[in-house]
Amino acid sequence: MKNAHVLIVGAGIGGLTAALALQRSGSKVSLFEHAPQLGEVGAGLTISPNATHALEYVGLGDFMARNGDIPEAGASMHYKTAEVLYHTQRGNEFKKKYGAEYYQIHRADLHTALADAVRANDPNAIHLSHTFQSFSQDGGTVTATFTNGKSYTGDVLIGCDGVRSAVRTALFGAESPRFTGQAAFRGLVDAEPVREHIVPTPSATSMGPGRIFTRYFVRKRKLVNFVGIARTSEWKEEGWSIPATVDEMLSVYGDFNAHVIAIIKSTPPGRLFKWALFDRDPLPEWRKGRVTLLGDAAHPMLPFLGMGAAMAIEDGAVLGRAFEAAATVDEALTRYEAARKERTTMVLLNSRKQGEIYQSDDPASLRGTTSGELRLGLFDYNVKTVPV
Ligand SMILES: Cc1cc2nc3c(=O)[nH]c(=O)nc-3n(C[C@H](O)[C@H](O)[C@H](O)COP(=O)(O)OP(=O)(O)OC[C@H]3O[C@@H](n4cnc5c(N)ncnc54)[C@H](O)[C@@H]3O)c2cc1C
């Protein structure tokens, strides 16, 4: 279907990927972002081969090859002893097996590249300082209204506005995301002072009772991104940017191996953050008429499989393919949801289960096993060839 006018709410990684895929399929896109400026937090992101296929589909293959870090291997380690419980060969091995690279990248770098590509196609596509409020639709059009009083009419509206999606509330009513009993710390530190602690592989996760600690390089091995995810019932604050202190993180990770402790201790003031993790139960349907959801708005999930952004990116590419294949908006949205619901529901539910596996009270029981992503075959999915 060519020349549809698609309204997208939310210029995160999901909304921008969808915008690019739709522009590629011949649609006009108007993207509305609540923030006054585009940006992403200073943190890393794993782009697994399934997500790389989707970024290649929207034209960012070269960008990823230039800017992504490729960890040749990953280690899953005992939290206390640093024993490698299992080892995953990545790099060339993954490229050969899945036909696409496994990258790690700074979130802001990918976000900027997506936004630049959308604007290169249409300099007026992105509207900042637009907070979605409500929509109305009739047989032929949909109109989105924003808190600044402006309204825009198009053929279809895609809610890409994250875990607290206002479009989802407008579609299906208010229902709070579920606190998962997990909280996360994140930091981004200079690699040089801690290089001796980046062993035995460039990417690694230490697993302990109720806690994991993952770290990997970004920006061509100049920075180390780390994330600690720990069970907690104590605090439930949201947002990616609540300041935390080294002492606070050490009070949770103090019994981890010396490499983990050294990386945490190297974090300069103001570079450590914490937040609580929320998800939602799978929705029975994503759509009403000309309005649907994408990314975290449709299926927010725990990060234990590292797949939240990957699912949003896949959604975006498949949405573009659905518009390319369909004759009408109705057909495009039906094809999109049919192609995406089963996979994202499976990944959402398994992300919960994977937390229990990785945060086992007996990490030694993980010896000789494999990662959740590989066990579930998540990298086998290719948006370029999957039926849509
Ligand atoms: C600790 C942690 C680590 C992770 N690591 C990985 C990883 O390695 N790999 C991976 O694939 N995923 C990872 N994820 C998941 C990933 O970050 C998210 O799934 C992804 O960002 C979802 O993208 P999105 O575009 O759907 O939503 P978001 O990134 O939340 O973007 C939503 C956008 O909508 C805007 N918005 C919100 N409300 C409104 C409104 N009312 N009107 C207009 N605009 C609005 C926001 O400002 C924002 O720009 C991780 C998550 C966590 C918590």
The ligand as an SDF file (V2000), in Angstrom:
LIG
                    3D

 53 58  0  0  0  0  0  0  0  0999 V2000
   18.3040   -2.7690   32.0140 C   0  0  0  0  0  0  0  0  0  0  0  0
   17.7980   -2.8620   30.6180 C   0  0  0  0  0  0  0  0  0  0  0  0
   18.6590   -3.3090   29.6290 C   0  0  0  0  0  0  0  0  0  0  0  0
   18.1890   -3.5150   28.3270 C   0  0  0  0  0  0  0  0  0  0  0  0
   19.0420   -4.0130   27.3980 N   0  0  0  0  0  0  0  0  0  0  0  0
   18.5730   -4.3290   26.1700 C   0  0  0  0  0  0  0  0  0  0  0  0
   19.4230   -4.9360   25.1980 C   0  0  0  0  0  0  0  0  0  0  0  0
   20.6210   -5.1580   25.4250 O   0  0  0  0  0  0  0  0  0  0  0  0
   18.8910   -5.2560   23.9820 N   0  0  0  0  0  0  0  0  0  0  0  0
   17.5870   -5.0170   23.6890 C   0  0  0  0  0  0  0  0  0  0  0  0
   17.1470   -5.3680   22.5750 O   0  0  0  0  0  0  0  0  0  0  0  0
   16.7550   -4.4010   24.5820 N   0  0  0  0  0  0  0  0  0  0  0  0
   17.2130   -4.0490   25.8060 C   0  0  0  0  0  0  0  0  0  0  0  0
   16.3860   -3.4460   26.7020 N   0  0  0  0  0  0  0  0  0  0  0  0
   14.9920   -3.1050   26.3450 C   0  0  0  0  0  0  0  0  0  0  0  0
   14.8610   -1.7960   25.5640 C   0  0  0  0  0  0  0  0  0  0  0  0
   15.5390   -0.7550   26.1820 O   0  0  0  0  0  0  0  0  0  0  0  0
   13.3810   -1.3770   25.3610 C   0  0  0  0  0  0  0  0  0  0  0  0
   12.6070   -2.5180   25.1040 O   0  0  0  0  0  0  0  0  0  0  0  0
   13.2640   -0.4030   24.1600 C   0  0  0  0  0  0  0  0  0  0  0  0
   13.8770    0.8220   24.4830 O   0  0  0  0  0  0  0  0  0  0  0  0
   11.8030   -0.1680   23.7460 C   0  0  0  0  0  0  0  0  0  0  0  0
   11.7500    0.7810   22.7090 O   0  0  0  0  0  0  0  0  0  0  0  0
   10.4210    1.5780   22.3810 P   0  0  0  0  0  0  0  0  0  0  0  0
   10.7560    2.4700   21.2400 O   0  0  0  0  0  0  0  0  0  0  0  0
    9.2850    0.6320   22.2420 O   0  0  0  0  0  0  0  0  0  0  0  0
   10.1040    2.4220   23.7020 O   0  0  0  0  0  0  0  0  0  0  0  0
   10.9220    3.5980   24.3750 P   0  0  0  0  0  0  0  0  0  0  0  0
   12.3870    3.4310   24.1650 O   0  0  0  0  0  0  0  0  0  0  0  0
   10.4280    3.6810   25.7820 O   0  0  0  0  0  0  0  0  0  0  0  0
   10.4810    4.9070   23.5800 O   0  0  0  0  0  0  0  0  0  0  0  0
    9.2180    5.5120   23.7830 C   0  0  0  0  0  0  0  0  0  0  0  0
    9.2480    6.9470   23.2710 C   0  0  0  0  0  0  0  0  0  0  0  0
    7.9310    7.4960   23.3750 O   0  0  0  0  0  0  0  0  0  0  0  0
    7.9850    8.7870   23.9640 C   0  0  0  0  0  0  0  0  0  0  0  0
    6.6920    9.0190   24.6380 N   0  0  0  0  0  0  0  0  0  0  0  0
    6.2450    8.4630   25.8000 C   0  0  0  0  0  0  0  0  0  0  0  0
    5.0100    8.9000   26.0710 N   0  0  0  0  0  0  0  0  0  0  0  0
    4.6520    9.7490   25.0680 C   0  0  0  0  0  0  0  0  0  0  0  0
    3.4720   10.5220   24.7940 C   0  0  0  0  0  0  0  0  0  0  0  0
    2.3930   10.5040   25.5980 N   0  0  0  0  0  0  0  0  0  0  0  0
    3.4600   11.2830   23.6700 N   0  0  0  0  0  0  0  0  0  0  0  0
    4.5340   11.3120   22.8260 C   0  0  0  0  0  0  0  0  0  0  0  0
    5.6760   10.6080   23.0560 N   0  0  0  0  0  0  0  0  0  0  0  0
    5.7350    9.8260   24.1510 C   0  0  0  0  0  0  0  0  0  0  0  0
    9.1960    8.7090   24.9050 C   0  0  0  0  0  0  0  0  0  0  0  0
    9.6820    9.9980   25.2290 O   0  0  0  0  0  0  0  0  0  0  0  0
   10.1620    7.8660   24.0870 C   0  0  0  0  0  0  0  0  0  0  0  0
   10.9320    8.6410   23.2110 O   0  0  0  0  0  0  0  0  0  0  0  0
   16.8360   -3.1980   28.0090 C   0  0  0  0  0  0  0  0  0  0  0  0
   15.9900   -2.6800   28.9700 C   0  0  0  0  0  0  0  0  0  0  0  0
   16.4490   -2.5150   30.2710 C   0  0  0  0  0  0  0  0  0  0  0  0
   15.4910   -1.9990   31.3050 C   0  0  0  0  0  0  0  0  0  0  0  0
  1  2  1  0
  2  3  1  0
  2 52  2  0
  3  4  2  0
  4  5  1  0
  4 50  1  0
  5  6  2  0
  6  7  1  0
  6 13  1  0
  7  8  2  0
  7  9  1  0
  9 10  1  0
 10 11  2  0
 10 12  1  0
 12 13  2  0
 13 14  1  0
 14 15  1  0
 14 50  1  0
 15 16  1  0
 16 17  1  0
 16 18  1  0
 18 19  1  0
 18 20  1  0
 20 21  1  0
 20 22  1  0
 22 23  1  0
 23 24  1  0
 24 25  2  0
 24 26  1  0
 24 27  1  0
 27 28  1  0
 28 29  2  0
 28 30  1  0
 28 31  1  0
 31 32  1  0
 32 33  1  0
 33 34  1  0
 33 48  1  0
 34 35  1  0
 35 36  1  0
 35 46  1  0
 36 37  1  0
 36 45  1  0
 37 38  2  0
 38 39  1  0
 39 40  1  0
 39 45  2  0
 40 41  1  0
 40 42  2  0
 42 43  1  0
 43 44  2  0
 44 45  1  0
 46 47  1  0
 46 48  1  0
 48 49  1  0
 50 51  2  0
 51 52  1  0
 52 53  1  0
M  END
$$$$
